[in-house]
């Protein structure tokens, strides 16, 4: 295990979702002992606090096809710059969400850093959902359903053009794992775009080890590093009840740990974000406690 300098960046945003509460996710993870546990693993840890996020009570949601888009894009730009700066200063960026729209900012920062070295990045998206809608295809207008599309160059320019370039990741290096709740437009885009998708059926039939082995292979193919985006609804609600959009039939406790352990073994992870923890509907902070455990597995904690 390599000891790293880890920089924690909180993004307490729930502008991208219709259900309130995920803005408390960063606090829930901190309360669950994240910093102490990381230090016990031997990492050097710096917590720079939270990126500034506007409150929905302060303003109108604007365009109903992409609610709060301007404010979300501003936060994502600030996050992208913080992530890029962390990498330039030899820190591993650990981003705590917030809703999943923050992914557009985090991966923009990582991609911009590697771009200066003329390298591409891979992206592993652990999620029940595809988040590949655009304002034209979204049934809700919630931006947390759009970040992966924007990463590939589809959707509103405010997100697509973050940091001045697009796409952030080539579709062939993007891997979705754990999908089980996709709408019709997302299915079309997935098939057209060339991303790799491993649904829950793939995990059921092939097992998590084989699926993650392929996922890591695709993400590492001719890239300089991998960004990992963990939506806690990746895990079944029986183990992660406090999430923004729970969907039955997710991965088990041990399957989730195996996924993170295999990512750690690859030694290719360049950033990690953990999103969509909603303490309002959680049970005694169970979901954040599991989130901390999964972060530890991704950063080198082993059973033996």
C-alpha positions as CSV (number, residue, x, y, z in Angstrom):
1,X,0.0,0.0,0.0
2,X,1.3,3.4,-1.0
3,X,0.8,6.1,1.6
4,X,-0.6,9.2,0.0
5,X,-1.3,12.9,0.7
6,X,-5.1,13.0,0.6
7,X,-7.0,16.3,0.3
8,X,-10.7,16.2,1.4
9,X,-12.9,18.6,-0.6
10,X,-16.6,19.0,0.5
11,X,-19.3,20.1,-1.9
12,X,-22.5,20.4,0.1
13,X,-24.9,20.8,-2.9
14,X,-28.4,19.5,-3.5
15,X,-29.3,21.8,-6.3
16,X,-29.2,19.0,-8.9
17,X,-31.8,16.8,-7.2
18,X,-35.5,17.2,-6.4
19,X,-35.3,15.5,-3.0
20,X,-33.5,17.7,-0.4
21,X,-30.8,16.5,2.0
22,X,-27.7,15.3,0.1
23,X,-26.1,18.7,0.9
24,X,-25.5,17.2,4.3
25,X,-23.5,14.3,2.9
26,X,-20.0,15.8,3.4
27,X,-20.9,16.4,7.1
28,X,-22.2,12.9,7.5
29,X,-18.9,11.4,6.1
30,X,-16.8,13.6,8.4
31,X,-18.9,12.7,11.4
32,X,-18.4,9.0,10.5
33,X,-14.7,9.5,11.2
34,X,-13.3,9.8,7.7
35,X,-10.2,11.8,8.5
36,X,-9.1,9.8,11.6
37,X,-9.6,6.5,9.7
38,X,-7.6,7.7,6.7
39,X,-4.7,8.7,9.1
40,X,-4.8,5.3,10.7
41,X,-4.1,3.8,7.3
42,X,-1.0,5.9,7.2
43,X,-2.2,8.6,4.8
44,X,-1.4,12.3,5.3
45,X,-4.8,14.1,5.3
46,X,-5.7,17.7,4.8
47,X,-9.4,18.8,4.9
48,X,-9.9,22.1,3.1
49,X,-13.5,22.4,4.1
50,X,-16.4,23.0,1.7
51,X,-16.7,24.6,-1.7
52,X,-19.2,27.5,-1.6
53,X,-22.7,26.5,-2.8
54,X,-25.7,28.8,-3.2
55,X,-28.9,27.8,-1.3
56,X,-32.0,27.0,-3.4
57,X,-34.1,29.2,-1.0
58,X,-32.1,32.2,-2.3
59,X,-33.2,32.0,-5.9
60,X,-35.4,30.8,-8.7
61,X,-34.5,27.5,-10.3
62,X,-34.3,29.2,-13.8
63,X,-34.7,27.0,-16.8
64,X,-37.1,24.1,-16.0
65,X,-35.2,21.7,-18.4
66,X,-32.0,22.1,-16.3
67,X,-32.9,23.5,-12.9
68,X,-30.2,25.7,-11.1
69,X,-27.8,25.1,-14.0
70,X,-26.0,28.4,-13.7
71,X,-25.4,27.9,-10.0
72,X,-24.4,24.3,-10.4
73,X,-21.9,25.2,-13.2
74,X,-20.3,27.9,-11.0
75,X,-19.8,25.4,-8.2
76,X,-18.5,22.8,-10.6
77,X,-15.9,25.3,-12.0
78,X,-14.7,26.1,-8.4
79,X,-14.5,22.3,-7.7
80,X,-12.6,21.6,-11.0
81,X,-10.0,24.3,-10.1
82,X,-9.7,22.9,-6.5
83,X,-9.2,19.3,-7.9
84,X,-6.6,20.4,-10.5
85,X,-4.7,22.4,-7.9
86,X,-4.7,19.4,-5.5
87,X,-3.2,17.2,-8.2
88,X,-0.6,19.8,-9.1
89,X,0.4,19.9,-5.4
90,X,0.7,16.1,-5.3
91,X,-2.5,15.6,-3.3
92,X,-5.0,12.9,-4.0
93,X,-8.4,14.7,-4.4
94,X,-11.2,13.0,-2.3
95,X,-14.4,14.8,-3.1
96,X,-17.4,14.5,-0.8
97,X,-20.9,15.3,-2.2
98,X,-23.5,16.5,-2.5
99,X,-25.6,15.4,-5.5
100,X,-24.0,13.7,-8.5
101,X,-24.0,16.9,-10.6
102,X,-20.7,17.7,-8.9
103,X,-19.0,14.9,-10.9
104,X,-18.9,17.2,-13.9
105,X,-16.6,19.5,-11.9
106,X,-14.4,16.9,-10.3
107,X,-13.6,15.0,-13.5
108,X,-13.0,18.3,-15.3
109,X,-10.2,19.1,-12.9
110,X,-8.6,15.7,-13.2
111,X,-8.9,15.7,-17.0
112,X,-7.4,19.2,-17.2
113,X,-4.4,18.1,-15.1
114,X,-3.6,15.1,-17.2
115,X,-4.3,17.0,-20.4
116,X,-1.3,19.3,-19.6
117,X,0.8,16.1,-19.6
118,X,-0.9,15.1,-22.9
119,X,-2.6,12.1,-21.3
120,X,-6.2,10.9,-21.3
121,X,-8.0,9.6,-18.2
122,X,-10.4,6.7,-17.6
123,X,-13.6,7.0,-15.6
124,X,-15.4,4.3,-13.5
125,X,-18.9,5.3,-12.7
126,X,-20.4,3.1,-9.8
127,X,-24.1,3.9,-9.9
128,X,-27.6,2.5,-10.2
129,X,-28.3,5.2,-12.8
130,X,-26.6,6.3,-16.0
131,X,-26.9,10.0,-15.5
132,X,-26.6,10.5,-19.2
133,X,-29.6,12.7,-19.8
134,X,-29.5,16.2,-21.4
135,X,-31.9,19.1,-20.9
136,X,-33.8,17.9,-24.0
137,X,-34.1,14.3,-22.8
138,X,-34.5,14.7,-19.0
139,X,-37.9,13.8,-17.7
140,X,-37.3,15.9,-14.5
141,X,-34.9,18.7,-15.4
142,X,-32.7,17.7,-12.5
143,X,-29.1,18.2,-13.4
144,X,-27.8,15.3,-11.2
145,X,-29.1,13.1,-14.0
146,X,-26.9,14.8,-16.6
147,X,-23.2,14.9,-15.5
148,X,-22.0,11.8,-17.4
149,X,-23.5,13.1,-20.6
150,X,-21.7,16.4,-20.1
151,X,-18.4,14.6,-19.5
152,X,-18.7,13.1,-22.9
153,X,-19.6,16.4,-24.5
154,X,-23.4,16.2,-24.6
155,X,-25.7,18.7,-22.9
156,X,-25.5,22.3,-21.7
157,X,-22.4,24.3,-22.6
158,X,-22.1,25.5,-19.0
159,X,-21.1,22.0,-18.0
160,X,-19.7,20.6,-21.3
161,X,-17.2,23.4,-21.7
162,X,-15.9,23.5,-18.2
163,X,-12.1,24.3,-18.1
164,X,-12.3,25.1,-21.8
165,X,-12.3,21.7,-23.6
166,X,-14.5,18.7,-24.3
167,X,-14.9,15.8,-24.0
168,X,-13.4,15.3,-20.6
169,X,-13.1,11.5,-21.1
170,X,-13.3,9.5,-24.3
171,X,-16.4,7.2,-24.2
172,X,-14.3,4.1,-24.7
173,X,-12.6,4.8,-21.4
174,X,-15.8,5.3,-19.5
175,X,-17.3,2.3,-17.6
176,X,-20.6,2.3,-15.8
177,X,-21.0,-0.5,-13.2
178,X,-24.1,-1.5,-11.3
179,X,-26.7,0.1,-13.6
180,X,-30.3,-0.9,-12.9
181,X,-32.5,2.1,-13.5
182,X,-32.1,3.6,-16.9
183,X,-34.7,5.6,-19.0
184,X,-35.3,5.1,-22.7
185,X,-33.2,8.1,-23.8
186,X,-30.3,7.0,-21.7
187,X,-30.3,3.6,-23.2
188,X,-30.2,5.1,-26.7
189,X,-27.3,7.3,-25.8
190,X,-25.3,4.5,-24.1
191,X,-25.6,2.3,-27.2
192,X,-24.7,5.2,-29.5
193,X,-21.8,6.6,-27.4
194,X,-19.6,3.6,-27.0
195,X,-19.4,3.7,-23.2
196,X,-19.0,0.3,-21.5
197,X,-22.0,-0.6,-19.3
198,X,-22.1,-3.5,-16.8
199,X,-25.7,-3.8,-15.4
200,X,-26.7,-5.7,-12.3
201,X,-27.5,-8.6,-14.5
202,X,-23.9,-8.7,-15.7
203,X,-22.8,-8.7,-12.0
204,X,-25.4,-11.5,-11.2
205,X,-24.2,-13.7,-14.1
206,X,-20.4,-13.0,-14.1
207,X,-19.7,-11.9,-10.5
208,X,-18.1,-8.7,-9.3
209,X,-14.5,-9.9,-9.7
210,X,-14.9,-10.5,-13.5
211,X,-16.9,-7.4,-14.1
212,X,-14.5,-5.1,-12.2
213,X,-11.5,-6.7,-13.9
214,X,-13.0,-5.7,-17.3
215,X,-14.0,-2.3,-16.0
216,X,-10.5,-1.5,-14.9
217,X,-9.0,-2.8,-18.1
218,X,-11.3,-0.5,-20.2
219,X,-10.7,2.5,-18.0
220,X,-6.9,2.0,-18.0
221,X,-6.6,1.4,-21.7
222,X,-4.0,4.0,-22.9
223,X,-4.8,6.4,-20.1
224,X,-2.7,8.1,-17.4
225,X,-5.1,7.5,-14.5
226,X,-8.7,6.7,-13.5
227,X,-11.2,8.9,-11.9
228,X,-13.8,7.0,-9.8
229,X,-17.3,8.3,-9.1
230,X,-19.1,6.4,-6.3
231,X,-22.8,7.1,-6.0
232,X,-23.9,5.4,-2.8
233,X,-27.1,4.1,-4.5
234,X,-24.6,1.7,-6.2
235,X,-25.1,-0.4,-3.0
236,X,-28.5,-2.0,-2.3
237,X,-30.7,0.1,0.0
238,X,-30.6,-2.7,2.6
239,X,-27.0,-1.6,3.3
240,X,-27.2,2.0,2.1
241,X,-30.7,3.3,2.9
242,X,-29.8,7.0,3.1
243,X,-29.3,7.9,-0.6
244,X,-30.8,10.5,-2.9
245,X,-32.5,8.0,-5.2
246,X,-32.6,4.5,-3.8
247,X,-33.2,1.5,-6.1
248,X,-33.7,-2.0,-5.0
249,X,-31.5,-4.8,-6.3
250,X,-28.1,-3.1,-5.9
251,X,-24.7,-4.6,-5.1
252,X,-24.1,-6.3,-1.7
253,X,-21.9,-5.0,1.1
254,X,-19.0,-7.3,0.1
255,X,-19.4,-6.8,-3.7
256,X,-19.0,-3.0,-3.1
257,X,-15.9,-3.6,-1.0
258,X,-14.5,-5.9,-3.6
259,X,-15.0,-3.3,-6.3
260,X,-13.1,-0.7,-4.3
261,X,-10.4,-3.1,-3.3
262,X,-9.8,-4.0,-7.0
263,X,-9.6,-0.3,-7.9
264,X,-7.0,0.1,-5.1
265,X,-5.0,-2.9,-6.4
266,X,-4.9,-1.3,-9.9
267,X,-2.8,1.6,-8.4
268,X,-4.3,3.8,-11.2
269,X,-6.9,5.8,-9.3
270,X,-6.3,9.6,-9.6
271,X,-9.4,10.9,-7.8
272,X,-12.4,9.6,-5.9
273,X,-15.8,11.2,-5.2
274,X,-18.6,9.9,-3.0
275,X,-22.0,11.4,-3.6
276,X,-25.7,11.2,-2.9
277,X,-25.7,10.4,0.8
278,X,-28.9,11.8,2.3
279,X,-28.8,11.8,6.2
280,X,-32.4,12.9,6.3
281,X,-33.6,9.5,5.2
282,X,-30.7,7.5,6.7
283,X,-30.7,5.2,9.7
284,X,-28.2,6.3,12.4
285,X,-25.7,7.5,9.7
286,X,-25.4,3.9,8.3
287,X,-24.8,5.0,4.7
288,X,-22.1,7.5,5.6
289,X,-20.4,4.9,7.8
290,X,-20.4,2.5,4.8
291,X,-19.2,5.3,2.6
292,X,-16.1,5.8,4.8
293,X,-15.5,2.0,4.8
294,X,-15.6,2.0,1.0
295,X,-13.3,5.0,0.8
296,X,-10.8,3.1,3.0
297,X,-11.0,0.1,0.8
298,X,-10.3,2.2,-2.3
299,X,-7.3,3.8,-0.6
300,X,-5.6,0.6,0.4
301,X,-7.3,-1.0,3.5
302,X,-7.0,-4.7,3.3
303,X,-8.5,-7.5,5.4
304,X,-5.0,-9.1,5.8
